[in-house]
Amino acid sequence: LMSLKMSLILLKSNISESLESTLFSGGLILKTTGYVWHPNFLILNLDANYNPQTKQENYLVIPDRSEVRTLQRMHLNGTFLKQKPVSLNCFVDLNRNYINTEDLTNIKSDNRKYGGTFYLKSKYVPLSVSYVNGKWDQKELISSRTFKNEHTGIQGKINKSFSSRDNHKLSYNYNDYFRQDNSLDEVRNLTQEISLSDNV
């Protein structure tokens, strides 16, 4: 709980103004790590939190203002066969956020992301392949306007060295972006990139 009091003068009108602001913020946090069967088979990491916040601003002249925010988040990460030549890392990330300002701006946002990376730890052809999908949806609850964003990405990398003085890297990137603002037309962008770098 935090309280702030201050006074100021509006220069153009030469009117004295005072502000009393009160902020209440709390939270619950959970962090845990465990494994299934054996640590070298599957390691799990969970990170979750819940954070409500209320803010009240009282003025002498201009209208008072209040705001309520609520943040919820959960992140789950799993690693299969961490010590083996072939391993897989996967994750899920979920976020939800509410903002309510004087019942004039009432917004709910959802952010969801998941993906993973496959690793081949070979001295001949070490490579990694990653995939990620993310969605962000926002809705103005009073006006029912919606905003949507989505991204899908794929990345592949191969690194190879024949001696201590050289390094060669081949990479491929694919990205698919989608966006729609309320009733406007959908916008979509696709990009692909292949690059080869050699340091000798």
C-alpha positions, -999 to 999 in steps of 0.1 A, spaced: 0 0 0 14 34 -10 0 69 -5 12 101 -21 1 137 -15 12 167 -36 2 202 -45 7 221 -78 -4 253 -96 -18 252 -131 2 280 -147 -22 290 -175 -52 295 -151 -32 303 -120 -54 278 -101 -40 258 -72 -45 220 -74 -38 192 -50 -35 155 -56 -39 126 -32 -30 92 -48 -34 58 -32 -20 26 -47 -27 -9 -35 -8 -37 -50 -5 -74 -40 6 -106 -56 10 -143 -54 41 -160 -69 47 -197 -74 80 -211 -87 88 -248 -87 111 -273 -104 107 -310 -106 113 -340 -128 96 -371 -142 112 -405 -137 147 -391 -138 163 -356 -141 179 -367 -174 146 -378 -188 123 -348 -182 128 -316 -162 98 -293 -155 98 -257 -144 67 -238 -135 64 -201 -129 30 -185 -121 19 -152 -106 -13 -133 -98 -9 -95 -94 -40 -73 -86 -35 -35 -84 -59 -6 -75 -51 31 -79 -72 60 -67 -63 97 -76 -83 124 -58 -80 160 -71 -93 193 -58 -103 208 -91 -101 183 -120 -122 150 -119 -110 121 -97 -96 90 -114 -95 54 -104 -79 24 -121 -79 -13 -115 -54 -37 -131 -51 -75 -128 -22 -95 -142 -22 -133 -144 7 -153 -159 18 -189 -161 50 -202 -177 57 -240 -181 90 -253 -195 100 -289 -201 134 -303 -212 136 -339 -225 168 -359 -225 190 -329 -215 222 -350 -213 216 -370 -245 229 -363 -280 192 -356 -290 171 -334 -267 139 -313 -269 129 -282 -250 92 -271 -250 74 -242 -233 39 -227 -228 35 -191 -218 0 -178 -209 -7 -141 -199 -40 -123 -191 -43 -87 -182 -74 -66 -172 -74 -28 -171 -104 -8 -160 -103 30 -158 -135 46 -144 -156 21 -164 -146 41 -195 -117 20 -206 -123 -17 -198 -97 -38 -217 -89 -75 -215 -57 -88 -231 -47 -124 -237 -13 -134 -247 -5 -171 -255 27 -185 -267 41 -220 -271 69 -237 -289 100 -258 -287 135 -264 -299 150 -297 -311 187 -302 -306 210 -327 -323 244 -325 -305 265 -342 -331 302 -335 -337 296 -341 -374 265 -320 -381 252 -302 -349 219 -286 -356 188 -270 -339 153 -265 -351 129 -241 -333 92 -235 -336 72 -208 -319 35 -197 -321 22 -166 -304 -12 -151 -302 -22 -117 -287 -59 -108 -285 -73 -76 -270 -109 -68 -265 -125 -35 -253 -153 -49 -232 -176 -18 -234 -173 -11 -272 -167 -48 -281 -138 -38 -304 -112 -65 -309 -76 -65 -320 -57 -96 -330 -20 -104 -336 -5 -138 -344 30 -149 -352 44 -183 -363 81 -187 -366 105 -216 -376 142 -214 -373 169 -239 -382 206 -237 -376 236 -258 -385 271 -250 -371 302 -267 -382 339 -262 -376 368 -282 -391 395 -266 -369 398 -242 -341 403 -213 -365 371 -217 -387 334 -216 -382 306 -221 -407 269 -215 -400 239 -221 -422 205 -208 -409 169 -207 -422 142 -184 -408 105 -185 -416 80 -160 -402 43 -156 -407 27 -125 -392 -11 -118 -390 -29 -87 -377 -65 -75 -376 -77 -43 -360 -114 -46 -352 -134 -46 -384 -105 -35 -407 -90 -58 -433 -66 -86 -422 -29 -79 -428 -5 -108 -433 32 -109 -440 53 -139 -448 91 -138 -448 118 -164 -455 155 -160 -451 185 -183 -458 219 -172 -448 254 -188 -448 283 -173 -430 319 -185 -430 347 -174 -407 381 -187 -416 
